[in-house]
Amino acid sequence: MEALVSPEDLTEDDAQRRVRILLALASCMAVKGYRATTISDIARVGRVSKTVVYAHFRDKEHCLLELYTRSSDKMLATVQAAQAQAAEAGLPWRDRLGAAVRAYLEVLAANPEVAWAALVEVQAAGRPALALRRQVITRYVELICGVATDLAQRHPDEVRPVERPLVLAAVGGLHELILARVERGEARSLAEDTDVATEVLVQLVARRP
């Protein structure tokens, strides 16, 4: 059954206010954390009334879940686009991996408050947020598995297909590498970890002699 109300039904002003509220939540959490942030804080930073906030989101958790979903979708799309462009350009397989890693870290570095929300605060938002986080991690695992399979087919003498548990372990390690820098307040410098993060993936898929 078709929904009577959907995001496409929002006016341009409504859409702008909604995004402003999401960014306000990210800003508040970067300063005082998810638990201490209130709807009043979000309204103040977003320059809207509490009534407007509640018109868009039923509560703070709903707001965070949408922020995390939107940002994760954008990050995954960025990585996929970078990977496709690298493949189309015929780059060596190591450079293909590097291009995807660089795109991911650069988009996080350009949005430090959202990076903090997506990597740190989502873990404090209860079971729905943790379940959503697991879904996002699964999507990253599937993306890397797909890239590894494609590279193994194109470069069978150099690249091996890898099993999902190994990819999951690698994604967890990369997450901790990135999280450590974000927790130090160095999100804008995330691109400095490109070589290390790329090497993790290279060692994951490289065929052993």
FIPA-431829 format. One record per residue: y, z, x of N, C-alpha, C in turn; residue in three letters. Coordinates in steps of 0.2 Angstrom, whole numbers, plus 2048, in hexadecimal, padded with zeros to 3 digits. Atoms other than C-alpha are relative to their C-alpha. Layout:
// FIPA-431829
+------+------+------+-------+-------+-------+------+------+------+-----+
: n.yy : n.zz : n.xx : ca.yy : ca.zz : ca.xx : c.yy : c.zz : c.xx :   r :
+------+------+------+-------+-------+-------+------+------+------+-----+
:    Y :    Z :    X :     Y :     Z :     X :    Y :    Z :    X : ALA :
...
+------+------+------+-------+-------+-------+------+------+------+-----+
***
This chain:
// FIPA-431829
+------+------+------+-------+-------+-------+------+------+------+-----+
: n.yy : n.zz : n.xx : ca.yy : ca.zz : ca.xx : c.yy : c.zz : c.xx :   r :
+------+------+------+-------+-------+-------+------+------+------+-----+
:  7FA :  800 :  804 :   800 :   800 :   800 :  806 :  800 :  804 : MET :
:  7FA :  801 :  7FC :   811 :   7FB :   807 :  804 :  806 :  7FF : GLU :
:  7FB :  7FA :  800 :   81D :   80A :   80B :  806 :  7FE :  7FD : ALA :
:  7FA :  801 :  804 :   82C :   80B :   800 :  806 :  801 :  805 : LEU :
:  7FB :  7FF :  7FB :   836 :   812 :   80F :  7FD :  7FF :  807 : VAL :
:  802 :  801 :  7F9 :   834 :   80C :   821 :  806 :  800 :  804 : SER :
:  7FA :  800 :  7FB :   83E :   80C :   831 :  804 :  7F9 :  7FF : PRO :
:  7FC :  806 :  801 :   843 :   7FA :   82C :  805 :  800 :  7FB : GLU :
:  7FB :  7FF :  806 :   84C :   800 :   81D :  806 :  804 :  802 : ASP :
:  7FA :  7FC :  7FD :   858 :   80A :   828 :  806 :  7FB :  801 : LEU :
:  7FA :  803 :  7FE :   86A :   804 :   829 :  801 :  800 :  807 : THR :
:  7FF :  800 :  7F9 :   871 :   800 :   83A :  803 :  807 :  802 : GLU :
:  7FD :  7FA :  7FE :   87C :   810 :   839 :  7FA :  806 :  800 : ASP :
:  805 :  7FB :  800 :   86C :   81A :   834 :  7FC :  800 :  806 : ASP :
:  804 :  801 :  7FA :   862 :   813 :   842 :  804 :  803 :  806 : ALA :
:  7FC :  7FE :  7FA :   870 :   817 :   84F :  800 :  808 :  7FF : GLN :
:  800 :  7F9 :  800 :   871 :   829 :   848 :  7F9 :  803 :  802 : ARG :
:  807 :  7FE :  7FF :   85E :   82B :   849 :  7FF :  800 :  808 : ARG :
:  801 :  800 :  7F9 :   85E :   826 :   85B :  805 :  805 :  804 : VAL :
:  7FC :  7FB :  7FD :   86D :   831 :   85F :  7FD :  807 :  7FF : ARG :
:  803 :  7F9 :  801 :   864 :   840 :   858 :  7FA :  801 :  805 : ILE :
:  806 :  7FF :  7FB :   854 :   83C :   863 :  803 :  801 :  807 : LEU :
:  7FD :  7FF :  7FA :   85F :   83B :   872 :  803 :  807 :  801 : LEU :
:  7FD :  7F9 :  800 :   868 :   84B :   86D :  7FA :  805 :  802 : ALA :
:  805 :  7FB :  7FE :   857 :   854 :   86D :  7FE :  7FF :  807 : LEU :
:  802 :  800 :  7F9 :   852 :   84D :   87E :  805 :  804 :  804 : ALA :
:  7FB :  7FD :  7FC :   863 :   853 :   885 :  800 :  808 :  7FF : SER :
:  800 :  7F9 :  801 :   861 :   864 :   87D :  7FA :  803 :  804 : CYS :
:  806 :  7FE :  7FC :   84F :   866 :   884 :  801 :  800 :  807 : MET :
:  7FF :  800 :  7F9 :   855 :   861 :   895 :  804 :  806 :  802 : ALA :
:  7FB :  7FA :  7FE :   861 :   870 :   895 :  7FC :  807 :  7FE : VAL :
:  803 :  7F9 :  802 :   857 :   87E :   88B :  7F9 :  800 :  7FE : LYS :
:  807 :  800 :  802 :   846 :   878 :   887 :  7FF :  7FF :  7F9 : GLY :
:  802 :  801 :  807 :   83D :   873 :   877 :  801 :  806 :  7FC : TYR :
:  800 :  7FA :  805 :   83A :   884 :   870 :  807 :  803 :  7FF : ARG :
:  7F9 :  7FD :  801 :   84C :   88A :   873 :  805 :  7FC :  7FC : ALA :
:  7FB :  804 :  803 :   854 :   87B :   86C :  7FF :  800 :  7F8 : THR :
:  800 :  7FF :  808 :   859 :   87C :   859 :  803 :  7FA :  7FD : THR :
:  7FD :  806 :  804 :   85E :   86F :   84C :  807 :  800 :  801 : ILE :
:  7F8 :  7FF :  7FF :   870 :   876 :   84E :  802 :  7FD :  807 : SER :
:  7FF :  803 :  7FA :   86F :   871 :   860 :  800 :  7F9 :  800 : ASP :
:  801 :  807 :  801 :   869 :   860 :   85C :  806 :  7FD :  7FD : ILE :
:  7FB :  803 :  804 :   876 :   85D :   84F :  807 :  800 :  804 : ALA :
:  7FA :  7FF :  7FC :   884 :   863 :   85B :  800 :  7FB :  805 : ARG :
:  800 :  805 :  7FB :   87F :   858 :   869 :  800 :  7F9 :  7FE : VAL :
:  800 :  807 :  803 :   87B :   849 :   85E :  806 :  7FE :  7FC : GLY :
:  7FA :  801 :  803 :   88C :   84B :   856 :  7FF :  7FE :  7F8 : ARG :
:  802 :  801 :  807 :   884 :   84C :   844 :  800 :  806 :  7FD : VAL :
:  801 :  7FA :  804 :   882 :   859 :   837 :  7F8 :  802 :  800 : SER :
:  807 :  7FE :  801 :   872 :   863 :   835 :  7FD :  7FC :  7FA : LYS :
:  803 :  804 :  806 :   870 :   85A :   824 :  7FE :  7F9 :  802 : THR :
:  802 :  807 :  7FE :   870 :   849 :   82D :  7F9 :  801 :  804 : VAL :
:  806 :  7FF :  7FC :   863 :   850 :   839 :  7FA :  800 :  7FB : VAL :
:  805 :  7FF :  804 :   858 :   855 :   82B :  7FE :  7FA :  7FB : TYR :
:  801 :  806 :  804 :   85A :   845 :   822 :  7FC :  7FB :  803 : ALA :
:  804 :  805 :  7FC :   852 :   83C :   830 :  7F9 :  803 :  802 : HIS :
:  806 :  7FD :  7FD :   845 :   849 :   836 :  7FF :  807 :  7FC : PHE :
:  802 :  7FA :  804 :   83C :   857 :   82D :  801 :  806 :  804 : ARG :
:  7FF :  7FA :  7FB :   83D :   863 :   83C :  800 :  7FD :  807 : ASP :
:  7FF :  801 :  7F9 :   83F :   864 :   84E :  7FA :  7FC :  803 : LYS :
:  807 :  803 :  7FE :   82C :   860 :   851 :  800 :  7F8 :  7FF : GLU :
:  800 :  807 :  802 :   82E :   850 :   847 :  805 :  7FB :  805 : HIS :
:  7FB :  803 :  7FB :   83D :   84B :   852 :  7FD :  7FE :  807 : CYS :
:  803 :  801 :  7FA :   834 :   84E :   862 :  7FA :  7FB :  800 : LEU :
:  805 :  805 :  801 :   825 :   844 :   85C :  802 :  7F9 :  800 : LEU :
:  7FE :  807 :  801 :   82F :   835 :   858 :  803 :  7FE :  807 : GLU :
:  7FD :  802 :  7F9 :   839 :   836 :   869 :  7FA :  7FF :  805 : LEU :
:  806 :  801 :  7FC :   828 :   837 :   872 :  7FD :  7F9 :  7FF : TYR :
:  803 :  806 :  802 :   821 :   829 :   868 :  804 :  7FA :  803 : THR :
:  7FB :  806 :  7FE :   830 :   81D :   86B :  800 :  7FF :  807 : ARG :
:  7FF :  801 :  7F9 :   832 :   821 :   87D :  7F9 :  7FE :  803 : SER :
:  807 :  802 :  7FD :   81F :   81F :   881 :  7FF :  7F9 :  7FE : SER :
:  801 :  808 :  802 :   81F :   80E :   877 :  804 :  7FC :  805 : ASP :
:  7FC :  804 :  7FB :   82D :   808 :   882 :  7FE :  800 :  807 : LYS :
:  802 :  800 :  7F9 :   826 :   80E :   892 :  7FA :  7FC :  801 : MET :
:  806 :  804 :  800 :   815 :   806 :   88E :  802 :  7F8 :  800 : LEU :
:  7FE :  807 :  801 :   81E :   7F6 :   889 :  803 :  7FD :  807 : ALA :
:  7FD :  802 :  7FA :   828 :   7F6 :   899 :  7FB :  7FE :  806 : THR :
:  805 :  801 :  7FB :   818 :   7F8 :   8A4 :  7FC :  7F9 :  7FE : VAL :
:  804 :  806 :  802 :   80F :   7EA :   89A :  804 :  7FA :  802 : GLN :
:  7FB :  806 :  7FF :   81E :   7DE :   89C :  800 :  7FF :  808 : ALA :
:  800 :  800 :  7F8 :   81F :   7E2 :   8AF :  7F9 :  7FD :  802 : ALA :
:  807 :  802 :  7FE :   80C :   7DF :   8B1 :  7FF :  7F9 :  7FE : GLN :
:  800 :  807 :  802 :   80D :   7CF :   8A7 :  804 :  7FB :  804 : ALA :
:  7FB :  804 :  7FC :   81C :   7C8 :   8B1 :  7FD :  7FF :  807 : GLN :
:  803 :  800 :  7F9 :   813 :   7CD :   8C2 :  7FA :  7FB :  800 : ALA :
:  806 :  804 :  800 :   803 :   7C4 :   8BC :  802 :  7F8 :  7FF : ALA :
:  7FD :  807 :  801 :   80D :   7B4 :   8B6 :  803 :  7FE :  807 : GLU :
:  7FD :  802 :  7FA :   816 :   7B4 :   8C7 :  7FA :  7FF :  806 : ALA :
:  805 :  801 :  7FB :   805 :   7B4 :   8D0 :  800 :  805 :  806 : GLY :
:  800 :  7FC :  7FB :   808 :   7C3 :   8DA :  7F9 :  803 :  802 : LEU :
:  806 :  7FD :  7FE :   7FA :   7CB :   8E5 :  7FF :  806 :  7FC : PRO :
:  802 :  7FB :  805 :   7F0 :   7D8 :   8DB :  803 :  807 :  802 : TRP :
:  7FC :  7FA :  7FE :   7F8 :   7E6 :   8E5 :  807 :  800 :  7FE : ARG :
:  7F9 :  801 :  802 :   809 :   7E0 :   8E1 :  800 :  801 :  7F8 : ASP :
:  800 :  7FF :  807 :   804 :   7DF :   8CF :  800 :  807 :  7FD : ARG :
:  800 :  7F9 :  802 :   800 :   7F1 :   8CE :  806 :  803 :  802 : LEU :
:  7F9 :  7FE :  7FE :   810 :   7F5 :   8D8 :  805 :  7FF :  7FB : GLY :
:  7FB :  802 :  805 :   81A :   7EC :   8CB :  800 :  804 :  7FA : ALA :
:  801 :  7FB :  806 :   813 :   7F6 :   8BD :  802 :  807 :  801 : ALA :
:  7FE :  7F9 :  7FE :   815 :   806 :   8C5 :  808 :  801 :  801 : VAL :
:  7F9 :  800 :  7FF :   827 :   802 :   8CA :  804 :  800 :  7FA : ARG :
:  7FD :  801 :  806 :   82C :   7FD :   8B9 :  800 :  807 :  7FC : ALA :
:  801 :  7FA :  803 :   825 :   80D :   8B2 :  804 :  806 :  803 : TYR :
:  7FC :  7FA :  7FD :   82E :   819 :   8BE :  807 :  7FE :  7FF : LEU :
:  7F9 :  802 :  801 :   83E :   80F :   8BD :  803 :  802 :  7F9 : GLU :
:  7FE :  7FE :  807 :   83F :   811 :   8AA :  800 :  807 :  7FF : VAL :
:  800 :  7F8 :  801 :   83B :   824 :   8AB :  807 :  802 :  804 : LEU :
:  7FB :  7FE :  7FC :   848 :   825 :   8B9 :  807 :  7FF :  7FD : ALA :
:  7FA :  802 :  804 :   855 :   81D :   8AE :  802 :  804 :  7FA : ALA :
:  800 :  7FC :  806 :   852 :   829 :   8A0 :  7FE :  807 :  802 : ASN :
:  803 :  7FA :  7FE :   850 :   83A :   8A8 :  7FF :  805 :  7FB : PRO :
:  801 :  7FC :  806 :   853 :   844 :   898 :  7FA :  7FF :  7FC : GLU :
:  806 :  802 :  804 :   846 :   83A :   88F :  7FA :  801 :  804 : VAL :
:  806 :  7FF :  7FB :   83A :   83B :   89E :  7FE :  808 :  7FF : ALA :
:  801 :  7F9 :  800 :   83C :   84E :   89D :  7FC :  802 :  7F9 : TRP :
:  803 :  7FF :  807 :   838 :   84E :   88A :  7F9 :  7FE :  800 : ALA :
:  807 :  803 :  801 :   829 :   843 :   88C :  7FB :  803 :  805 : ALA :
:  805 :  7FD :  7FB :   821 :   84B :   89B :  7FF :  807 :  800 : LEU :
:  800 :  7F9 :  800 :   826 :   85D :   899 :  800 :  803 :  7F9 : VAL :
:  7FF :  7FD :  806 :   82C :   862 :   888 :  7FA :  7FF :  7FB : GLU :
:  805 :  802 :  805 :   81F :   859 :   87E :  7FA :  805 :  800 : VAL :
:  806 :  7FB :  7FF :   812 :   866 :   885 :  801 :  806 :  7FC : GLN :
:  7FE :  7FA :  803 :   81B :   874 :   87C :  801 :  7FF :  7F9 : ALA :
:  7FE :  801 :  807 :   81C :   86C :   86B :  7FA :  801 :  7FB : ALA :
:  806 :  7FF :  804 :   80B :   871 :   864 :  7FB :  7FA :  7FF : GLY :
:  806 :  804 :  800 :   7FB :   868 :   85F :  802 :  7F9 :  7FE : ARG :
:  7FF :  807 :  802 :   802 :   858 :   857 :  803 :  7FC :  806 : PRO :
:  7FE :  803 :  7FA :   80C :   855 :   867 :  7FB :  7FF :  805 : ALA :
:  805 :  801 :  7FB :   7FE :   858 :   872 :  7FB :  7FA :  7FE : LEU :
:  804 :  806 :  803 :   7F3 :   84C :   867 :  803 :  7FA :  802 : ALA :
:  7FD :  806 :  7FE :   800 :   83F :   869 :  800 :  7FE :  807 : LEU :
:  800 :  801 :  7F8 :   801 :   841 :   87C :  7F9 :  7FE :  802 : ARG :
:  807 :  802 :  7FE :   7EE :   83F :   87D :  800 :  7F9 :  7FE : ARG :
:  800 :  807 :  802 :   7F0 :   82F :   873 :  804 :  7FB :  805 : GLN :
:  7FC :  804 :  7FB :   7FE :   829 :   87F :  7FC :  7FF :  807 : VAL :
:  804 :  800 :  7FA :   7F3 :   82D :   88E :  7FA :  7FB :  800 : ILE :
:  805 :  804 :  801 :   7E5 :   824 :   887 :  802 :  7F8 :  800 : THR :
:  7FD :  807 :  800 :   7F0 :   814 :   885 :  801 :  7FE :  807 : ARG :
:  7FF :  802 :  7F9 :   7F5 :   815 :   897 :  7F9 :  7FF :  804 : TYR :
:  807 :  801 :  7FD :   7E2 :   817 :   89C :  7FE :  7F9 :  7FE : VAL :
:  802 :  806 :  803 :   7DE :   808 :   891 :  804 :  7FA :  804 : GLU :
:  7FC :  805 :  7FD :   7EC :   7FE :   899 :  7FE :  7FF :  807 : LEU :
:  803 :  800 :  7F9 :   7E6 :   802 :   8AB :  7F9 :  7FD :  800 : ILE :
:  807 :  803 :  801 :   7D4 :   7FE :   8A6 :  801 :  7F8 :  7FF : CYS :
:  7FF :  807 :  801 :   7DA :   7ED :   8A0 :  802 :  7FC :  806 : GLY :
:  7FD :  803 :  7FA :   7E4 :   7E9 :   8AF :  7FA :  800 :  806 : VAL :
:  806 :  800 :  7FB :   7D5 :   7EE :   8BA :  7FB :  7FB :  7FF : ALA :
:  805 :  805 :  802 :   7C9 :   7E3 :   8B1 :  803 :  7F9 :  801 : THR :
:  7FD :  807 :  7FF :   7D5 :   7D4 :   8B2 :  800 :  7FF :  807 : ASP :
:  7FF :  801 :  7F8 :   7D8 :   7D7 :   8C5 :  7F9 :  7FF :  803 : LEU :
:  807 :  801 :  7FD :   7C5 :   7D9 :   8C8 :  7FD :  7F9 :  7FE : ALA :
:  802 :  807 :  802 :   7C2 :   7C8 :   8BF :  803 :  7FB :  804 : GLN :
:  7FC :  804 :  7FC :   7D0 :   7C0 :   8C9 :  7FE :  800 :  807 : ARG :
:  801 :  7FF :  7F8 :   7CC :   7C8 :   8DA :  7F9 :  804 :  801 : HIS :
:  806 :  7FC :  800 :   7B9 :   7CD :   8D9 :  7FE :  803 :  807 : PRO :
:  802 :  7FD :  7F9 :   7B8 :   7CF :   8EC :  804 :  806 :  802 : ASP :
:  7FC :  7FB :  7FE :   7C6 :   7DB :   8ED :  801 :  806 :  7FB : GLU :
:  7FF :  7FB :  805 :   7C7 :   7E4 :   8DC :  7FA :  801 :  7FC : VAL :
:  806 :  7FF :  804 :   7BA :   7ED :   8D2 :  802 :  803 :  7FA : ARG :
:  7FE :  7FD :  806 :   7BA :   7F2 :   8C0 :  7FE :  807 :  801 : PRO :
:  800 :  7F8 :  7FF :   7BC :   805 :   8BE :  7FE :  803 :  7F9 : VAL :
:  801 :  7FC :  806 :   7B5 :   811 :   8B1 :  805 :  804 :  7FD : GLU :
:  7FA :  7FC :  803 :   7C0 :   81A :   8A5 :  801 :  807 :  802 : ARG :
:  7FF :  7FA :  7FD :   7BD :   82B :   8AC :  804 :  800 :  806 : PRO :
:  7FD :  800 :  7F9 :   7C3 :   826 :   8BD :  808 :  7FE :  7FE : LEU :
:  7F9 :  801 :  801 :   7D3 :   81E :   8B5 :  803 :  806 :  7FD : VAL :
:  7FD :  7FA :  802 :   7D6 :   82D :   8AB :  802 :  805 :  805 : LEU :
:  7FF :  7FB :  7FB :   7D5 :   838 :   8BA :  806 :  7FD :  804 : ALA :
:  7FB :  803 :  7FC :   7E1 :   82C :   8C3 :  807 :  801 :  7FC : ALA :
:  7FA :  7FF :  805 :   7ED :   82C :   8B4 :  803 :  808 :  800 : VAL :
:  7FE :  7F9 :  7FF :   7ED :   83F :   8B5 :  803 :  802 :  806 : GLY :
:  7FD :  7FF :  7FA :   7F1 :   83F :   8C7 :  807 :  7FE :  801 : GLY :
:  7FA :  804 :  800 :   7FF :   833 :   8C5 :  805 :  804 :  7FC : LEU :
:  7FB :  7FC :  804 :   806 :   83E :   8B7 :  802 :  806 :  803 : HIS :
:  7FE :  7FA :  7FC :   806 :   84D :   8C2 :  805 :  7FF :  805 : GLU :
:  7FB :  802 :  7FB :   80F :   844 :   8D0 :  807 :  7FF :  7FD : LEU :
:  7FA :  801 :  803 :   81C :   83E :   8C4 :  803 :  807 :  7FD : ILE :
:  7FE :  7FA :  803 :   81D :   84F :   8BB :  803 :  805 :  805 : LEU :
:  7FD :  7FC :  7FB :   820 :   858 :   8CB :  807 :  7FE :  802 : ALA :
:  7F9 :  802 :  7FE :   830 :   84E :   8CF :  804 :  801 :  7FA : ARG :
:  7FC :  7FF :  806 :   836 :   84F :   8BD :  802 :  808 :  800 : VAL :
:  7FF :  7F9 :  801 :   834 :   862 :   8BD :  805 :  803 :  806 : GLU :
:  7FB :  7FE :  7FA :   83E :   863 :   8CE :  807 :  7FD :  7FE : ARG :
:  7FA :  803 :  802 :   84C :   85A :   8C4 :  802 :  7FA :  804 : GLY :
:  7FF :  806 :  7FB :   84A :   84A :   8CF :  7FD :  7FA :  7FC : GLU :
:  803 :  806 :  803 :   845 :   83E :   8C1 :  804 :  7FA :  802 : ALA :
:  7FC :  806 :  7FE :   853 :   832 :   8C6 :  7FD :  7FD :  807 : ARG :
:  803 :  803 :  7FA :   849 :   830 :   8D7 :  7F9 :  7FE :  7FF : SER :
:  807 :  802 :  801 :   838 :   82C :   8CF :  7FE :  7FA :  804 : LEU :
:  802 :  806 :  7FD :   838 :   81B :   8D6 :  7FE :  801 :  808 : ALA :
:  802 :  7FE :  7FA :   836 :   823 :   8E7 :  7F8 :  801 :  801 : GLU :
:  807 :  7FE :  800 :   824 :   827 :   8E2 :  7FC :  7F9 :  7FF : ASP :
:  803 :  807 :  802 :   820 :   814 :   8DF :  7FA :  7FF :  805 : THR :
:  805 :  801 :  7FB :   816 :   812 :   8EF :  7FA :  804 :  7FF : ASP :
:  805 :  7FC :  801 :   80C :   821 :   8ED :  7FC :  7FF :  7FA : VAL :
:  803 :  801 :  806 :   808 :   81E :   8DB :  7FC :  7F9 :  800 : ALA :
:  803 :  806 :  800 :   804 :   80C :   8DE :  7F9 :  800 :  804 : THR :
:  806 :  7FF :  7FC :   7F8 :   811 :   8EC :  7FA :  804 :  7FC : GLU :
:  805 :  7FD :  804 :   7EF :   81C :   8E0 :  7FC :  7FB :  7FC : VAL :
:  803 :  806 :  804 :   7EB :   80D :   8D5 :  7FC :  7FB :  804 : LEU :
:  803 :  805 :  7FB :   7E7 :   802 :   8E4 :  7F9 :  803 :  802 : VAL :
:  806 :  7FD :  7FE :   7DA :   80E :   8EA :  7FB :  801 :  7FA : GLN :
:  805 :  800 :  806 :   7D3 :   810 :   8D8 :  7FC :  7FA :  7FF : LEU :
:  803 :  806 :  802 :   7CF :   7FE :   8D6 :  7FE :  7FC :  806 : VAL :
:  802 :  804 :  7FA :   7CD :   7F8 :   8E8 :  7F8 :  800 :  801 : ALA :
:  807 :  800 :  7FF :   7BB :   7F2 :   8EB :  7FF :  803 :  808 : ARG :
:  802 :  7FD :  7FA :   7B3 :   7FC :   8F9 :  7FC :  7FB :  804 : ARG :
:  804 :  804 :  7FC :   7AC :   7F3 :   908 :  7F8 :  802 :  800 : PRO :
+------+------+------+-------+-------+-------+------+------+------+-----+
***
